[in-house]
Amino acid sequence: MGDVDTIFQFRPSTLEPTTVLFSNLDKALTLGAGQRQLLNELNSRDQSRGYSVVRRDNGGGAVWLEPQAQIWIGLFSPSSPGFLGQDYRLELIHLGEAAKDALKGVGLDDLEVVSKPDDSQAGKFVCFAGTSYGEITTCGRKIMGVSLRRTRSWKIYHFMLPVLERQYIAVQELQRSNVPVPDKMSWTALELEVSCFGELDLVAKRCQDALLLAVSQITI
């Protein structure tokens, strides 16, 4: 639990496989590793915006984060010899299949694990506007994102499942900087998908627990 920048820098204290549930206490627009120029522009433009801008050390586009608006899980796996030569795509798909089974158990339907990135470039600007390996869609809309960061010590997977639909804020902020972004929503969130399952807070807790269990039991 902490601010978004601190969460991105978190590492386990021992070199053991570790699953972590993150809870951010601040609002933040997070940018991918390749969006340095946009980071500089946003930071120079407005210092009284009421949220922070954080540049991640993994790929993908912008993601909007705010307290209790998403389920955010980290999986830390110690790096093994030759891991840089391993096919990370298969690992991501394997993790996605485990997450899909967990979400199916909660009641989400028509779930698919992405085995090949889409052809659009939208995800490079706004993460949830595109799909990549291991991510999950429901009825064609992205419901869970997965990212991977590889270091000398760790393979770090972050799973993001929006509870509230807030990614339009990321789109609005990028539009203000004349960044090309999608003109229609291609993603979704639990609040839009589970209205028939009961109270959103309870359904979100069930999804969180199911994902934590699935991720913590998987072998990669």
KETOR-176288 format. One record per residue (C-alpha): chain; z, x, y; residue number from 1; residue in three letters. Coordinates in steps of 0.001 Angstrom, whole numbers, plus 524288, in hexadecimal, padded with zeros to 5 digits. Layout:
BEGIN
@c = A | z = Z | x = X | y = Y | k = NUM | r = ALA
...
//
This chain:
BEGIN
@c = A | z = 80000 | x = 80000 | y = 80000 | k = 1 | r = MET
@c = A | z = 7FC19 | x = 805AD | y = 80D15 | k = 2 | r = GLY
@c = A | z = 7F128 | x = 80727 | y = 816DB | k = 3 | r = ASP
@c = A | z = 7E331 | x = 807F6 | y = 811EC | k = 4 | r = VAL
@c = A | z = 7E141 | x = 81653 | y = 81527 | k = 5 | r = ASP
@c = A | z = 7ED97 | x = 81A2E | y = 80DB2 | k = 6 | r = THR
@c = A | z = 7E941 | x = 8121E | y = 801F8 | k = 7 | r = ILE
@c = A | z = 7DC1B | x = 8191B | y = 80159 | k = 8 | r = PHE
@c = A | z = 7E32D | x = 82627 | y = 80137 | k = 9 | r = GLN
@c = A | z = 7ECB5 | x = 82251 | y = 7F661 | k = 10 | r = PHE
@c = A | z = 7ED39 | x = 82AD6 | y = 7EA34 | k = 11 | r = ARG
@c = A | z = 7F6A4 | x = 82994 | y = 7DEA2 | k = 12 | r = PRO
@c = A | z = 801A8 | x = 83364 | y = 7DE1D | k = 13 | r = SER
@c = A | z = 7FE6E | x = 83778 | y = 7D026 | k = 14 | r = THR
@c = A | z = 7F185 | x = 83995 | y = 7C92C | k = 15 | r = LEU
@c = A | z = 7F2BA | x = 82D79 | y = 7C0C1 | k = 16 | r = GLU
@c = A | z = 7E9D0 | x = 82193 | y = 7C04D | k = 17 | r = PRO
@c = A | z = 7EF29 | x = 8188F | y = 7CAB6 | k = 18 | r = THR
@c = A | z = 7EC44 | x = 80AA2 | y = 7CF04 | k = 19 | r = THR
@c = A | z = 7F0A7 | x = 806BF | y = 7DCA8 | k = 20 | r = VAL
@c = A | z = 7F10C | x = 7F9BA | y = 7E3C8 | k = 21 | r = LEU
@c = A | z = 7EE94 | x = 7FC19 | y = 7F237 | k = 22 | r = PHE
@c = A | z = 7F361 | x = 7F340 | y = 7FD1B | k = 23 | r = SER
@c = A | z = 7EEC1 | x = 7F6D2 | y = 80ABA | k = 24 | r = ASN
@c = A | z = 7F706 | x = 7F306 | y = 81669 | k = 25 | r = LEU
@c = A | z = 7ECA1 | x = 7F46C | y = 820DF | k = 26 | r = ASP
@c = A | z = 7DF28 | x = 7EF65 | y = 8244E | k = 27 | r = LYS
@c = A | z = 7D457 | x = 7F947 | y = 822B3 | k = 28 | r = ALA
@c = A | z = 7C5B5 | x = 7FAAB | y = 82277 | k = 29 | r = LEU
@c = A | z = 7C324 | x = 80503 | y = 8182E | k = 30 | r = THR
@c = A | z = 7B664 | x = 80C8E | y = 81856 | k = 31 | r = LEU
@c = A | z = 7AFC4 | x = 81418 | y = 80D7F | k = 32 | r = GLY
@c = A | z = 7AEC0 | x = 822D0 | y = 80CE7 | k = 33 | r = ALA
@c = A | z = 7A0F3 | x = 82263 | y = 81265 | k = 34 | r = GLY
@c = A | z = 7A493 | x = 81A7F | y = 81E80 | k = 35 | r = GLN
@c = A | z = 7AA4E | x = 8258E | y = 826B5 | k = 36 | r = ARG
@c = A | z = 7A18F | x = 822BD | y = 83262 | k = 37 | r = GLN
@c = A | z = 7A5AC | x = 81476 | y = 8324F | k = 38 | r = LEU
@c = A | z = 7B3F6 | x = 81894 | y = 831B3 | k = 39 | r = LEU
@c = A | z = 7B258 | x = 820E6 | y = 83DDE | k = 40 | r = ASN
@c = A | z = 7AB62 | x = 815F1 | y = 844F8 | k = 41 | r = GLU
@c = A | z = 7B58C | x = 80BA6 | y = 841A6 | k = 42 | r = LEU
@c = A | z = 7C0CE | x = 8147C | y = 84569 | k = 43 | r = ASN
@c = A | z = 7BAA6 | x = 817EA | y = 85276 | k = 44 | r = SER
@c = A | z = 7B707 | x = 809F5 | y = 855C2 | k = 45 | r = ARG
@c = A | z = 7C39B | x = 80210 | y = 8550B | k = 46 | r = ASP
@c = A | z = 7D196 | x = 806C0 | y = 85423 | k = 47 | r = GLN
@c = A | z = 7D805 | x = 7F956 | y = 855A9 | k = 48 | r = SER
@c = A | z = 7D1B3 | x = 7F20F | y = 84A71 | k = 49 | r = ARG
@c = A | z = 7DDF8 | x = 7EF14 | y = 8426B | k = 50 | r = GLY
@c = A | z = 7D99D | x = 7F5E2 | y = 835F2 | k = 51 | r = TYR
@c = A | z = 7D74F | x = 803C0 | y = 83152 | k = 52 | r = SER
@c = A | z = 7CA81 | x = 809DD | y = 82D01 | k = 53 | r = VAL
@c = A | z = 7CBB0 | x = 81288 | y = 82100 | k = 54 | r = VAL
@c = A | z = 7C13D | x = 81AC1 | y = 81A89 | k = 55 | r = ARG
@c = A | z = 7C2BA | x = 81B71 | y = 80BC0 | k = 56 | r = ARG
@c = A | z = 7BF44 | x = 8271D | y = 8035B | k = 57 | r = ASP
@c = A | z = 7B6F2 | x = 81EFA | y = 7FA1D | k = 58 | r = ASN
@c = A | z = 7A9DC | x = 81885 | y = 7FBE0 | k = 59 | r = GLY
@c = A | z = 7A564 | x = 80AFC | y = 7FF77 | k = 60 | r = GLY
@c = A | z = 7A5BC | x = 8035B | y = 80C07 | k = 61 | r = GLY
@c = A | z = 7AFD3 | x = 7FCDE | y = 814A4 | k = 62 | r = ALA
@c = A | z = 7BAF3 | x = 7F4C0 | y = 80EFB | k = 63 | r = VAL
@c = A | z = 7C459 | x = 7EC76 | y = 816F6 | k = 64 | r = TRP
@c = A | z = 7D28C | x = 7ECE0 | y = 8126E | k = 65 | r = LEU
@c = A | z = 7DE64 | x = 7E569 | y = 81711 | k = 66 | r = GLU
@c = A | z = 7EBC9 | x = 7E24A | y = 81156 | k = 67 | r = PRO
@c = A | z = 7EB67 | x = 7D935 | y = 8057B | k = 68 | r = GLN
@c = A | z = 7DCC3 | x = 7D6F3 | y = 806E8 | k = 69 | r = ALA
@c = A | z = 7D8D4 | x = 7DEAB | y = 7FAC9 | k = 70 | r = GLN
@c = A | z = 7DD89 | x = 7E397 | y = 7EDA0 | k = 71 | r = ILE
@c = A | z = 7DC85 | x = 7F259 | y = 7EDEA | k = 72 | r = TRP
@c = A | z = 7DED9 | x = 7FA87 | y = 7E1B7 | k = 73 | r = ILE
@c = A | z = 7DD7A | x = 8091D | y = 7DFB9 | k = 74 | r = GLY
@c = A | z = 7DB59 | x = 80FD1 | y = 7D2A5 | k = 75 | r = LEU
@c = A | z = 7DDE9 | x = 81E79 | y = 7D272 | k = 76 | r = PHE
@c = A | z = 7D8CF | x = 825D4 | y = 7C6A7 | k = 77 | r = SER
@c = A | z = 7DB01 | x = 83496 | y = 7C584 | k = 78 | r = PRO
@c = A | z = 7CE3F | x = 83C19 | y = 7C612 | k = 79 | r = SER
@c = A | z = 7C9D9 | x = 841FC | y = 7B938 | k = 80 | r = SER
@c = A | z = 7C178 | x = 84E1C | y = 7B6AB | k = 81 | r = PRO
@c = A | z = 7B362 | x = 84B79 | y = 7B9FB | k = 82 | r = GLY
@c = A | z = 7B66D | x = 83E89 | y = 7C093 | k = 83 | r = PHE
@c = A | z = 7ACA9 | x = 840E6 | y = 7CB82 | k = 84 | r = LEU
@c = A | z = 7A1CE | x = 840C3 | y = 7C172 | k = 85 | r = GLY
@c = A | z = 7A640 | x = 83422 | y = 7BB32 | k = 86 | r = GLN
@c = A | z = 79EE6 | x = 8277A | y = 7BD88 | k = 87 | r = ASP
@c = A | z = 7A82E | x = 82072 | y = 7C6B1 | k = 88 | r = TYR
@c = A | z = 79F81 | x = 81462 | y = 7C67C | k = 89 | r = ARG
@c = A | z = 7A357 | x = 81133 | y = 7B884 | k = 90 | r = LEU
@c = A | z = 7B1B9 | x = 8129D | y = 7BBF9 | k = 91 | r = GLU
@c = A | z = 7B046 | x = 8093E | y = 7C75E | k = 92 | r = LEU
@c = A | z = 7A94C | x = 7FF3B | y = 7BEDC | k = 93 | r = ILE
@c = A | z = 7B3CD | x = 800B8 | y = 7B470 | k = 94 | r = HIS
@c = A | z = 7BE53 | x = 7FE29 | y = 7BE9D | k = 95 | r = LEU
@c = A | z = 7B6A5 | x = 7F2B3 | y = 7C3E6 | k = 96 | r = GLY
@c = A | z = 7B5DF | x = 7EC5F | y = 7B685 | k = 97 | r = GLU
@c = A | z = 7C4A8 | x = 7ED3D | y = 7B51D | k = 98 | r = ALA
@c = A | z = 7C681 | x = 7E757 | y = 7C297 | k = 99 | r = ALA
@c = A | z = 7BCC6 | x = 7DC7E | y = 7BF8D | k = 100 | r = LYS
@c = A | z = 7C442 | x = 7D891 | y = 7B35C | k = 101 | r = ASP
@c = A | z = 7D0D6 | x = 7D84A | y = 7BB4B | k = 102 | r = ALA
@c = A | z = 7CAF4 | x = 7CF7B | y = 7C5BA | k = 103 | r = LEU
@c = A | z = 7C4D8 | x = 7C694 | y = 7BB8A | k = 104 | r = LYS
@c = A | z = 7D270 | x = 7C495 | y = 7B5FF | k = 105 | r = GLY
@c = A | z = 7D6E2 | x = 7BFBD | y = 7C345 | k = 106 | r = VAL
@c = A | z = 7CBD2 | x = 7B5D3 | y = 7C3DC | k = 107 | r = GLY
@c = A | z = 7C0DF | x = 7BBED | y = 7CBBD | k = 108 | r = LEU
@c = A | z = 7B3A7 | x = 7B8A4 | y = 7C5F9 | k = 109 | r = ASP
@c = A | z = 7A5C4 | x = 7BDE6 | y = 7C570 | k = 110 | r = ASP
@c = A | z = 7AA75 | x = 7CBE0 | y = 7C6DE | k = 111 | r = LEU
@c = A | z = 7A11C | x = 7D753 | y = 7C58C | k = 112 | r = GLU
@c = A | z = 7A394 | x = 7E5EB | y = 7C5A6 | k = 113 | r = VAL
@c = A | z = 7998B | x = 7ED68 | y = 7CD90 | k = 114 | r = VAL
@c = A | z = 7929F | x = 7F787 | y = 7C52E | k = 115 | r = SER
@c = A | z = 788B3 | x = 7FB7D | y = 7CF6F | k = 116 | r = LYS
@c = A | z = 78A07 | x = 7FBA9 | y = 7DE57 | k = 117 | r = PRO
@c = A | z = 78214 | x = 7F1B2 | y = 7E5D4 | k = 118 | r = ASP
@c = A | z = 775ED | x = 7F60A | y = 7ED04 | k = 119 | r = ASP
@c = A | z = 77ADC | x = 7F2B3 | y = 7FA92 | k = 120 | r = SER
@c = A | z = 7812B | x = 7FCB9 | y = 80385 | k = 121 | r = GLN
@c = A | z = 78AEB | x = 7F2C4 | y = 808AE | k = 122 | r = ALA
@c = A | z = 7964D | x = 7F856 | y = 800E5 | k = 123 | r = GLY
@c = A | z = 794FD | x = 80551 | y = 807F7 | k = 124 | r = LYS
@c = A | z = 798A8 | x = 7FE4D | y = 81482 | k = 125 | r = PHE
@c = A | z = 7A1AE | x = 7F35D | y = 80FD7 | k = 126 | r = VAL
@c = A | z = 7A788 | x = 7F5C2 | y = 8026C | k = 127 | r = CYS
@c = A | z = 7A854 | x = 7E7BD | y = 7FDB7 | k = 128 | r = PHE
@c = A | z = 79A4F | x = 7E4F5 | y = 801C8 | k = 129 | r = ALA
@c = A | z = 7954D | x = 7ED72 | y = 7F69F | k = 130 | r = GLY
@c = A | z = 79899 | x = 7F008 | y = 7E873 | k = 131 | r = THR
@c = A | z = 79A03 | x = 7FC47 | y = 7E051 | k = 132 | r = SER
@c = A | z = 79E5C | x = 800A8 | y = 7D2D4 | k = 133 | r = TYR
@c = A | z = 7A9FD | x = 7F982 | y = 7CD0A | k = 134 | r = GLY
@c = A | z = 7AB75 | x = 7EFB4 | y = 7D7F8 | k = 135 | r = GLU
@c = A | z = 7ACA8 | x = 7E13D | y = 7D4E2 | k = 136 | r = ILE
@c = A | z = 7A535 | x = 7D576 | y = 7D9BB | k = 137 | r = THR
@c = A | z = 7A7B6 | x = 7C706 | y = 7D7F6 | k = 138 | r = THR
@c = A | z = 79BED | x = 7BE11 | y = 7D91B | k = 139 | r = CYS
@c = A | z = 794CA | x = 7C9AA | y = 7DF04 | k = 140 | r = GLY
@c = A | z = 79EC9 | x = 7CC4C | y = 7E9BC | k = 141 | r = ARG
@c = A | z = 7A6E6 | x = 7D8AE | y = 7E9C0 | k = 142 | r = LYS
@c = A | z = 7B52E | x = 7D5D6 | y = 7E6A3 | k = 143 | r = ILE
@c = A | z = 7BA46 | x = 7E374 | y = 7E338 | k = 144 | r = MET
@c = A | z = 7B6A5 | x = 7F0DD | y = 7E82E | k = 145 | r = GLY
@c = A | z = 7B92C | x = 7FDDC | y = 7E163 | k = 146 | r = VAL
@c = A | z = 7B8D2 | x = 80B6F | y = 7E74D | k = 147 | r = SER
@c = A | z = 7BA5D | x = 818F3 | y = 7E161 | k = 148 | r = LEU
@c = A | z = 7BF31 | x = 82595 | y = 7E780 | k = 149 | r = ARG
@c = A | z = 7BF1C | x = 831FD | y = 7DF4B | k = 150 | r = ARG
@c = A | z = 7C75D | x = 83DC5 | y = 7E2EE | k = 151 | r = THR
@c = A | z = 7CB33 | x = 84A24 | y = 7DBEB | k = 152 | r = ARG
@c = A | z = 7D767 | x = 8436C | y = 7D69F | k = 153 | r = SER
@c = A | z = 7D415 | x = 834F8 | y = 7D61D | k = 154 | r = TRP
@c = A | z = 7CA38 | x = 82A6C | y = 7D3A7 | k = 155 | r = LYS
@c = A | z = 7CE88 | x = 81FA5 | y = 7DCE7 | k = 156 | r = ILE
@c = A | z = 7C9AF | x = 811BA | y = 7DB25 | k = 157 | r = TYR
@c = A | z = 7CCA6 | x = 80743 | y = 7E53D | k = 158 | r = HIS
@c = A | z = 7CAE5 | x = 7F8E7 | y = 7E1BB | k = 159 | r = PHE
@c = A | z = 7CA00 | x = 7EEF9 | y = 7ECB8 | k = 160 | r = MET
@c = A | z = 7CA62 | x = 7E038 | y = 7EAA7 | k = 161 | r = LEU
@c = A | z = 7CA6D | x = 7D84F | y = 7F744 | k = 162 | r = PRO
@c = A | z = 7D43C | x = 7CD34 | y = 7F79F | k = 163 | r = VAL
@c = A | z = 7D020 | x = 7C87F | y = 80522 | k = 164 | r = LEU
@c = A | z = 7C21E | x = 7C92F | y = 80A08 | k = 165 | r = GLU
@c = A | z = 7C304 | x = 7D2EA | y = 81535 | k = 166 | r = ARG
@c = A | z = 7B709 | x = 7DB8C | y = 81322 | k = 167 | r = GLN
@c = A | z = 7AFE6 | x = 7D44C | y = 81DE7 | k = 168 | r = TYR
@c = A | z = 7B89F | x = 7DC03 | y = 82746 | k = 169 | r = ILE
@c = A | z = 7B2C4 | x = 7E8BA | y = 8223F | k = 170 | r = ALA
@c = A | z = 7A543 | x = 7E2F7 | y = 82473 | k = 171 | r = VAL
@c = A | z = 7A8B0 | x = 7DEE7 | y = 8325D | k = 172 | r = GLN
@c = A | z = 7AE10 | x = 7EC4B | y = 835C4 | k = 173 | r = GLU
@c = A | z = 7A20B | x = 7F337 | y = 830A4 | k = 174 | r = LEU
@c = A | z = 79903 | x = 7E9C0 | y = 837A1 | k = 175 | r = GLN
@c = A | z = 79F9B | x = 7ED97 | y = 8445C | k = 176 | r = ARG
@c = A | z = 79B38 | x = 7FB88 | y = 8417D | k = 177 | r = SER
@c = A | z = 78D4F | x = 7F736 | y = 83E24 | k = 178 | r = ASN
@c = A | z = 78F11 | x = 7FAFC | y = 82FD8 | k = 179 | r = VAL
@c = A | z = 785BA | x = 7F382 | y = 826C6 | k = 180 | r = PRO
@c = A | z = 78DC7 | x = 7E9C3 | y = 81F0D | k = 181 | r = VAL
@c = A | z = 78A7D | x = 7DDD9 | y = 816B3 | k = 182 | r = PRO
@c = A | z = 787AA | x = 7D112 | y = 81DAF | k = 183 | r = ASP
@c = A | z = 78DAE | x = 7C8E4 | y = 812D5 | k = 184 | r = LYS
@c = A | z = 799B2 | x = 7CA1D | y = 80A5A | k = 185 | r = MET
@c = A | z = 7977F | x = 7D00E | y = 7FCDF | k = 186 | r = SER
@c = A | z = 7A5D6 | x = 7D171 | y = 7F941 | k = 187 | r = TRP
@c = A | z = 7B15A | x = 7C877 | y = 7F6E4 | k = 188 | r = THR
@c = A | z = 7C028 | x = 7C82C | y = 7F5B8 | k = 189 | r = ALA
@c = A | z = 7CA69 | x = 7C15A | y = 7ED8C | k = 190 | r = LEU
@c = A | z = 7CD1D | x = 7B73D | y = 7F80C | k = 191 | r = GLU
@c = A | z = 7BF01 | x = 7B2AA | y = 7F6A9 | k = 192 | r = LEU
@c = A | z = 7BEA9 | x = 7B2DB | y = 7E7CC | k = 193 | r = GLU
@c = A | z = 7CBA5 | x = 7ADF1 | y = 7E277 | k = 194 | r = VAL
@c = A | z = 7CEE6 | x = 7A1AC | y = 7EA37 | k = 195 | r = SER
@c = A | z = 7CF0E | x = 799BC | y = 7DDA7 | k = 196 | r = CYS
@c = A | z = 7D880 | x = 7A305 | y = 7D6C4 | k = 197 | r = PHE
@c = A | z = 7E495 | x = 7A03F | y = 7DEF5 | k = 198 | r = GLY
@c = A | z = 7EB86 | x = 7A6F5 | y = 7EA2E | k = 199 | r = GLU
@c = A | z = 7E439 | x = 7B2F2 | y = 7EEF8 | k = 200 | r = LEU
@c = A | z = 7F06B | x = 7BB77 | y = 7EF2C | k = 201 | r = ASP
@c = A | z = 7F34B | x = 7B86B | y = 7E0F0 | k = 202 | r = LEU
@c = A | z = 7E54B | x = 7BA94 | y = 7DC93 | k = 203 | r = VAL
@c = A | z = 7E4BE | x = 7C767 | y = 7E40D | k = 204 | r = ALA
@c = A | z = 7F148 | x = 7CBDA | y = 7DD68 | k = 205 | r = LYS
@c = A | z = 7EB88 | x = 7C889 | y = 7D018 | k = 206 | r = ARG
@c = A | z = 7DF26 | x = 7D02A | y = 7D352 | k = 207 | r = CYS
@c = A | z = 7E71F | x = 7DBAC | y = 7D820 | k = 208 | r = GLN
@c = A | z = 7EF90 | x = 7DC17 | y = 7CBEF | k = 209 | r = ASP
@c = A | z = 7E3D5 | x = 7DA94 | y = 7C2EB | k = 210 | r = ALA
@c = A | z = 7DC5A | x = 7E57E | y = 7C9A5 | k = 211 | r = LEU
@c = A | z = 7E81D | x = 7EE99 | y = 7C9A6 | k = 212 | r = LEU
@c = A | z = 7EA02 | x = 7EC80 | y = 7BB22 | k = 213 | r = LEU
@c = A | z = 7DB9E | x = 7EE4B | y = 7B7F0 | k = 214 | r = ALA
@c = A | z = 7DA25 | x = 7FAA5 | y = 7C00F | k = 215 | r = VAL
@c = A | z = 7E6B6 | x = 800CD | y = 7BB1D | k = 216 | r = SER
@c = A | z = 7E2C4 | x = 7FEF7 | y = 7ACE2 | k = 217 | r = GLN
@c = A | z = 7D4F0 | x = 8042C | y = 7ADA7 | k = 218 | r = ILE
@c = A | z = 7D102 | x = 8118C | y = 7A88B | k = 219 | r = THR
@c = A | z = 7C6AE | x = 81941 | y = 7B007 | k = 220 | r = ILE
//
